[in-house]
Amino acid sequence: MEAYCERLADPLIAELFAELPALSIVGPRATGKTTTAARHARTVIRLDRPAEAVAVAADPDTSLLGWPEPILLDEWQEVPEVLGAVKRLCDADPRPGRFILTGSVRADIEVKTWPGTGRVTRIAMYPLTVGEQLGTSPTPFVDRIAHNTPIAARSQLNLRDYIEMSLRGGFPHAALNLGLRARKRWLETYNTEIVTRDAELVGVGHDGTRLGRYFEAYALNSGGTVEDATLYRAAAIDRRTALNYQDLLNRLYIIDEIPAWTSNRLKRLSLAAKRYLVDSSLLASITGATDNTVMSDGNLLGRLLETFVVAQFRAQAAISEHRCRLHHLRQHNGRHEVDLIAELDSQKIIGIEVKASAAPSVDDARHLAWLRDHTGDRFIAGVVLHTGPSSFQLGERLWAHPISALWT
């Protein structure tokens, strides 16, 4: 039996389940949602098993009675009627800790009237962070910055180490249990099933070949603000089809678009979202990247490393004590750009730059200094995350930290 890998979401699930009647754990397929949810449940009902699904579908309300609670309803979208039963049971008895729902797709979007509003609270789970893989998950990085917690990181990792982590990614089975060759085959199969089997669950009338071309075009631009037209031309499809495919991949939690950050103090900012795959290993699989090919391709290196770092922030932001929203910033003329902005409680901001450099300089923080000077007290700190060994100051409220500071 495989050892359980403690997840960032575990404490949050326990905290919320002590006060709320029903939780829904959402996220990409194969990220460990069922495994984690089962640790918080006393009864597990697998609705992807026909025998269990038939019994629940026949009489959802009665079938949920008499079982030790909490009850995990895994792959609930296979019997969508069960959601109405959860609603009615929670209305009749709203005590905390009754139901956990897990599923691989955003099936609730397909339900015209979502009966879970006000009854079922969502928690997002993403692929494993490096901290989760190592068992050293600290307080989220943005919370440590916000609390002015000293971060004096020393790292033994170098650029090739970070590339290897990016290639390995965070899907639990592939990252923790498979060797290089088997992991590559697993990821190839995962990518193929996204545009075939998984897409069928949420899409109607899509063409797997065209969807595959669009997904590849999207992946090759992970970490960029490429225009829609560039993607649909690369995929040889029209705009309407491209937008449908984008929506479909969003429902599968495979892509994530980080919105542009705006402020009345700043003018001429681009409003285009920045596009990412949810895990850097998917980008590695689609490009066929190895550590050597990444080292010899600066464009791929930048996209892979940034996709990897943003994945760490995305998972940590989901459990931050603050309402943490991730943005990016770019002026229309490209004069100033900031890779990532963490906005805390709609007030304070932390600027982050990702550099494939072991010795970042003051010049690498110039966009962060510009953002600091234009946002005043809203600006908590600017951080240049790099591949070198040390933390050091680059200026007023500006710091350089090894990427490993995110999990150590």
C-alpha positions as CSV (number, residue, x, y, z in Angstrom):
1,M,0.0,0.0,0.0
2,E,1.4,3.4,-1.0
3,A,2.1,5.8,1.8
4,Y,-0.2,8.8,1.9
5,C,1.3,12.1,0.9
6,E,-0.1,14.9,3.1
7,R,-1.8,17.5,1.0
8,L,-2.0,21.3,1.5
9,A,-5.7,21.0,1.4
10,D,-6.0,18.5,4.3
11,P,-6.0,21.1,7.2
12,L,-8.4,23.3,5.3
13,I,-10.8,20.4,4.6
14,A,-10.7,19.5,8.3
15,E,-11.3,23.1,9.4
16,L,-14.2,23.7,7.1
17,F,-15.8,20.3,7.6
18,A,-16.0,21.1,11.3
19,E,-18.5,23.9,10.4
20,L,-20.0,23.1,7.0
21,P,-22.3,20.2,6.0
22,A,-21.0,19.4,2.5
23,L,-17.8,20.0,0.6
24,S,-16.9,19.5,-3.0
25,I,-13.2,18.8,-3.9
26,V,-12.6,19.9,-7.4
27,G,-9.5,19.8,-9.7
28,P,-7.8,18.0,-12.6
29,R,-8.1,14.2,-13.0
30,A,-5.5,12.1,-11.2
31,T,-4.5,14.7,-8.7
32,G,-5.5,12.6,-5.6
33,K,-8.9,14.1,-4.8
34,T,-10.5,10.8,-4.0
35,T,-7.5,9.6,-1.9
36,T,-7.6,12.8,0.1
37,A,-11.3,12.9,0.5
38,A,-11.4,9.3,1.7
39,R,-9.2,10.2,4.6
40,H,-11.9,12.6,5.8
41,A,-14.8,10.2,5.3
42,R,-16.2,7.2,7.1
43,T,-18.2,5.9,4.1
44,V,-17.1,5.8,0.5
45,I,-19.7,5.4,-2.3
46,R,-18.1,5.0,-5.7
47,L,-20.6,6.2,-8.3
48,D,-18.4,5.1,-11.2
49,R,-19.1,1.5,-10.1
50,P,-22.4,0.4,-11.8
51,A,-23.6,-1.6,-8.9
52,E,-23.4,1.3,-6.5
53,A,-24.6,3.8,-9.1
54,V,-27.8,1.9,-9.9
55,A,-28.7,1.7,-6.2
56,V,-28.2,5.4,-5.7
57,A,-30.0,6.4,-8.9
58,A,-33.0,4.3,-8.0
59,D,-33.7,6.3,-4.8
60,P,-31.0,8.9,-4.0
61,D,-32.5,10.2,-0.8
62,T,-33.1,6.8,0.8
63,S,-29.8,5.4,-0.4
64,L,-27.8,8.0,1.6
65,L,-29.5,7.3,4.9
66,G,-28.1,5.0,7.6
67,W,-24.4,5.2,6.5
68,P,-21.7,6.4,8.9
69,E,-21.0,10.0,8.1
70,P,-19.1,11.8,6.6
71,I,-20.1,10.1,3.3
72,L,-17.8,10.5,0.3
73,L,-19.7,10.5,-3.0
74,D,-16.9,9.9,-5.5
75,E,-17.5,10.7,-9.2
76,W,-20.9,12.2,-8.2
77,Q,-21.5,13.4,-11.8
78,E,-22.2,9.8,-12.8
79,V,-25.5,10.1,-10.9
80,P,-26.2,13.8,-10.9
81,E,-29.5,13.2,-9.1
82,V,-27.6,12.5,-6.0
83,L,-26.8,16.3,-5.7
84,G,-30.5,17.0,-5.1
85,A,-30.5,14.4,-2.4
86,V,-27.5,16.0,-0.7
87,K,-29.3,19.4,-0.9
88,R,-32.5,18.0,0.7
89,L,-30.7,16.1,3.4
90,C,-28.5,19.2,4.3
91,D,-31.6,21.4,4.3
92,A,-33.4,19.0,6.7
93,D,-30.3,18.5,8.9
94,P,-27.5,21.1,8.3
95,R,-25.1,19.8,10.9
96,P,-21.4,19.9,9.8
97,G,-19.4,17.1,8.3
98,R,-22.0,15.1,6.4
99,F,-20.9,14.8,2.7
100,I,-17.9,15.1,0.5
101,L,-18.2,15.2,-3.2
102,T,-15.5,14.5,-5.7
103,G,-15.5,14.5,-9.5
104,S,-13.1,14.9,-12.4
105,V,-15.0,17.4,-14.4
106,R,-17.0,20.6,-13.9
107,A,-20.2,18.7,-14.3
108,D,-22.1,21.2,-12.2
109,I,-21.7,23.7,-15.1
110,E,-23.8,21.4,-17.2
111,V,-26.6,21.3,-14.6
112,K,-29.1,24.1,-15.4
113,T,-30.0,24.7,-11.8
114,W,-27.1,24.0,-9.5
115,P,-28.8,22.9,-6.2
116,G,-25.5,23.0,-4.3
117,T,-25.5,26.8,-4.0
118,G,-25.3,27.7,-0.3
119,R,-25.0,24.0,0.7
120,V,-21.9,22.7,-1.0
121,T,-18.6,24.6,-0.5
122,R,-15.8,24.0,-3.1
123,I,-12.2,23.4,-2.3
124,A,-9.7,23.3,-5.1
125,M,-7.0,20.6,-5.3
126,Y,-4.2,20.8,-7.8
127,P,-1.2,18.5,-8.7
128,L,1.3,18.1,-6.0
129,T,3.6,20.9,-5.1
130,V,7.3,20.1,-4.5
131,G,6.7,20.8,-0.8
132,E,4.0,18.1,-0.7
133,Q,6.2,15.7,-2.5
134,L,9.0,16.3,0.0
135,G,6.7,16.4,3.0
136,T,8.0,19.9,3.9
137,S,5.0,22.1,3.0
138,P,5.4,25.3,5.0
139,T,3.0,28.2,5.4
140,P,2.2,29.6,2.0
141,F,4.9,31.8,0.6
142,V,2.6,34.8,0.2
143,D,1.4,34.5,3.8
144,R,5.1,34.5,5.0
145,I,5.8,37.6,3.0
146,A,2.6,39.3,4.2
147,H,3.5,38.6,7.8
148,N,7.1,39.8,7.2
149,T,8.4,36.4,8.2
150,P,12.2,36.4,7.6
151,I,13.1,34.2,4.6
152,A,16.8,33.5,4.7
153,A,16.9,30.6,2.2
154,R,20.0,28.6,1.3
155,S,19.6,26.1,-1.5
156,Q,21.8,23.3,-2.9
157,L,19.6,23.2,-6.1
158,N,20.8,24.4,-9.5
159,L,19.1,25.1,-12.8
160,R,19.1,21.4,-13.9
161,D,17.5,20.4,-10.6
162,Y,14.6,22.8,-11.2
163,I,14.3,21.6,-14.8
164,E,14.0,18.0,-13.6
165,M,11.3,19.0,-11.1
166,S,9.5,20.8,-13.8
167,L,9.6,17.8,-16.1
168,R,8.5,15.5,-13.3
169,G,5.5,17.7,-12.4
170,G,3.0,17.0,-9.7
171,F,0.5,14.3,-10.7
172,P,0.9,12.0,-7.7
173,H,1.2,8.5,-9.3
174,A,3.6,9.7,-12.1
175,A,5.7,12.0,-9.9
176,L,6.1,9.7,-6.9
177,N,6.0,6.1,-8.3
178,L,7.2,6.0,-11.9
179,G,10.6,6.1,-13.4
180,L,11.5,8.4,-16.3
181,R,10.4,6.1,-19.2
182,A,7.1,5.0,-17.6
183,R,6.3,8.6,-16.5
184,K,6.7,9.8,-20.1
185,R,4.3,7.1,-21.3
186,W,1.8,8.0,-18.5
187,L,1.9,11.7,-19.4
188,E,1.5,10.9,-23.1
189,T,-1.6,8.9,-22.3
190,Y,-2.9,11.6,-20.0
191,N,-2.6,14.2,-22.8
192,T,-4.3,11.9,-25.3
193,E,-7.2,11.2,-23.0
194,I,-7.8,14.9,-22.4
195,V,-8.8,15.4,-26.0
196,T,-10.6,12.1,-26.3
197,R,-12.2,10.4,-23.3
198,D,-12.2,13.4,-20.9
199,A,-13.4,15.8,-23.5
200,E,-16.4,13.6,-24.2
201,L,-17.5,14.0,-20.6
202,V,-18.1,17.8,-20.9
203,G,-18.1,18.5,-24.6
204,V,-20.6,17.8,-27.4
205,G,-19.7,17.4,-31.0
206,H,-16.0,18.1,-30.7
207,D,-13.4,16.8,-33.1
208,G,-10.6,15.1,-31.3
209,T,-8.0,15.8,-34.0
210,R,-8.8,19.6,-34.1
211,L,-9.0,19.7,-30.3
212,G,-5.6,18.0,-30.1
213,R,-4.1,20.7,-32.4
214,Y,-5.6,23.5,-30.3
215,F,-4.4,21.9,-27.0
216,E,-0.9,21.6,-28.4
217,A,-0.9,25.2,-29.6
218,Y,-2.1,26.4,-26.2
219,A,0.5,24.3,-24.4
220,L,3.3,25.7,-26.6
221,N,2.3,29.2,-25.4
222,S,2.0,28.4,-21.7
223,G,3.4,31.4,-19.8
224,G,2.4,33.8,-22.5
225,T,-0.3,36.4,-23.4
226,V,-0.8,35.1,-27.0
227,E,-3.8,36.4,-28.9
228,D,-6.8,34.0,-29.5
229,A,-6.2,34.4,-33.3
230,T,-2.7,33.1,-33.0
231,L,-4.0,29.9,-31.4
232,Y,-6.9,29.2,-33.7
233,R,-4.8,29.9,-36.7
234,A,-2.1,27.5,-35.5
235,A,-4.8,24.8,-34.9
236,A,-6.5,25.5,-38.3
237,I,-9.9,26.2,-36.7
238,D,-12.2,29.2,-36.5
239,R,-12.6,31.5,-33.6
240,R,-15.9,30.1,-32.4
241,T,-14.5,26.6,-32.3
242,A,-11.4,27.8,-30.5
243,L,-13.4,29.5,-27.8
244,N,-15.5,26.3,-27.3
245,Y,-12.3,24.3,-26.9
246,Q,-10.9,26.8,-24.5
247,D,-14.0,26.5,-22.4
248,L,-13.9,22.7,-22.5
249,L,-10.2,22.6,-21.3
250,N,-11.2,25.0,-18.5
251,R,-13.9,22.7,-17.4
252,L,-11.3,19.9,-17.3
253,Y,-9.1,22.1,-15.1
254,I,-6.2,21.5,-17.5
255,I,-5.6,25.1,-18.4
256,D,-5.7,28.2,-16.2
257,E,-5.9,31.8,-17.4
258,I,-4.4,34.3,-15.0
259,P,-6.1,37.7,-15.5
260,A,-4.3,41.0,-16.0
261,W,-4.0,43.2,-12.9
262,T,-5.3,46.7,-13.2
263,S,-5.1,49.9,-11.1
264,N,-6.4,53.4,-11.5
265,R,-2.8,54.6,-10.7
266,L,-1.4,52.8,-13.8
267,K,-2.3,53.6,-17.3
268,R,-2.1,51.7,-20.6
269,L,-2.1,48.2,-19.1
270,S,-2.9,45.3,-21.3
271,L,-6.0,43.4,-20.2
272,A,-5.1,40.1,-21.9
273,A,-5.0,37.1,-19.7
274,K,-1.8,35.0,-19.3
275,R,-2.2,31.4,-20.3
276,Y,-0.9,28.4,-18.4
277,L,-1.2,24.6,-18.4
278,V,-2.1,23.4,-14.9
279,D,1.1,21.4,-14.6
280,S,4.5,21.8,-16.2
281,S,4.8,18.1,-16.9
282,L,2.0,18.3,-19.5
283,L,4.0,21.0,-21.3
284,A,7.1,18.8,-21.1
285,S,5.2,15.8,-22.5
286,I,3.7,17.8,-25.4
287,T,7.0,19.2,-26.5
288,G,8.9,16.0,-25.8
289,A,11.3,18.0,-23.7
290,T,14.3,16.5,-21.9
291,D,16.7,18.3,-19.5
292,N,19.2,18.8,-22.3
293,T,16.7,20.1,-24.9
294,V,15.3,22.6,-22.3
295,M,18.9,23.7,-21.5
296,S,19.5,24.5,-25.2
297,D,16.2,26.3,-25.8
298,G,15.8,29.6,-23.9
299,N,12.2,30.1,-24.9
300,L,11.1,26.6,-23.7
301,L,13.2,27.0,-20.5
302,G,11.4,30.2,-19.6
303,R,7.9,28.8,-20.3
304,L,8.6,25.5,-18.5
305,L,10.1,27.1,-15.4
306,E,7.4,29.8,-15.2
307,T,4.6,27.2,-15.6
308,F,6.2,25.2,-12.8
309,V,6.6,28.1,-10.4
310,V,3.0,29.3,-11.1
311,A,1.7,25.8,-10.3
312,Q,3.4,26.1,-6.8
313,F,1.7,29.4,-6.2
314,R,-1.7,28.3,-7.5
315,A,-1.8,25.4,-5.0
316,Q,-0.6,27.6,-2.1
317,A,-3.0,30.4,-3.0
318,A,-6.0,28.0,-2.7
319,I,-5.2,27.4,1.0
320,S,-3.8,30.9,1.9
321,E,-5.3,32.6,5.0
322,H,-5.8,35.6,2.8
323,R,-8.1,35.9,-0.2
324,C,-5.2,35.5,-2.6
325,R,-5.8,36.1,-6.3
326,L,-3.1,35.7,-8.9
327,H,-2.6,38.2,-11.7
328,H,0.0,39.3,-14.1
329,L,0.9,42.8,-15.4
330,R,1.9,44.0,-18.8
331,Q,1.9,47.4,-20.4
332,H,0.6,47.6,-24.0
333,N,4.0,48.7,-25.3
334,G,5.7,45.9,-23.3
335,R,7.8,48.5,-21.4
336,H,7.0,47.0,-18.0
337,E,5.9,43.4,-17.2
338,V,5.6,41.5,-14.0
339,D,5.3,37.7,-14.3
340,L,2.9,37.3,-11.3
341,I,1.1,39.5,-8.9
342,A,-0.5,38.0,-5.7
343,E,-3.3,40.3,-4.6
344,L,-4.2,39.7,-0.9
345,D,-7.7,40.6,0.3
346,S,-8.2,42.9,-2.7
347,Q,-5.7,45.3,-1.1
348,K,-2.0,44.5,-0.7
349,I,0.1,43.1,-3.6
350,I,3.2,41.1,-3.9
351,G,5.1,41.1,-7.2
352,I,7.0,38.1,-8.4
353,E,9.5,37.6,-11.2
354,V,10.8,34.2,-12.3
355,K,14.4,34.2,-13.6
356,A,16.4,31.2,-14.9
357,S,19.5,32.8,-13.4
358,A,21.7,31.9,-10.5
359,A,22.7,35.5,-9.8
360,P,19.9,38.0,-10.4
361,S,20.8,41.6,-10.3
362,V,19.1,44.9,-9.5
363,D,18.2,45.2,-13.1
364,D,16.2,41.9,-12.9
365,A,14.0,43.7,-10.3
366,R,13.5,46.9,-12.3
367,H,9.9,46.1,-13.2
368,L,9.1,45.3,-9.6
369,A,10.7,48.6,-8.5
370,W,8.5,50.4,-11.0
371,L,5.4,48.7,-9.6
372,R,6.5,49.6,-6.1
373,D,6.9,53.2,-7.0
374,H,3.5,53.4,-8.7
375,T,1.5,51.5,-6.1
376,G,2.9,52.9,-2.8
377,D,1.7,51.3,0.4
378,R,-0.3,48.6,-1.5
379,F,3.0,47.1,-2.4
380,I,4.2,44.7,0.3
381,A,7.3,43.3,-1.5
382,G,8.8,42.3,-4.8
383,V,10.5,39.0,-5.2
384,V,12.8,37.7,-7.9
385,L,12.7,33.9,-7.7
386,H,16.0,32.5,-9.1
387,T,17.9,29.3,-9.6
388,G,20.9,30.2,-7.4
389,P,21.8,29.4,-3.8
390,S,21.0,32.5,-1.7
391,S,18.5,35.1,-0.5
392,F,19.5,38.7,-0.6
393,Q,18.1,42.2,-0.9
394,L,17.9,44.0,-4.2
395,G,16.4,47.3,-3.0
396,E,13.7,48.8,-0.8
397,R,11.0,46.0,-0.4
398,L,12.8,44.1,-3.1
399,W,14.3,40.6,-2.5
400,A,15.9,37.8,-4.4
401,H,15.1,34.2,-3.2
402,P,15.9,30.8,-4.5
403,I,12.8,29.1,-6.1
404,S,13.1,26.5,-3.3
405,A,12.0,29.2,-0.8
406,L,8.5,28.3,-2.0
407,W,8.7,25.0,-0.1
408,T,11.5,25.3,2.4
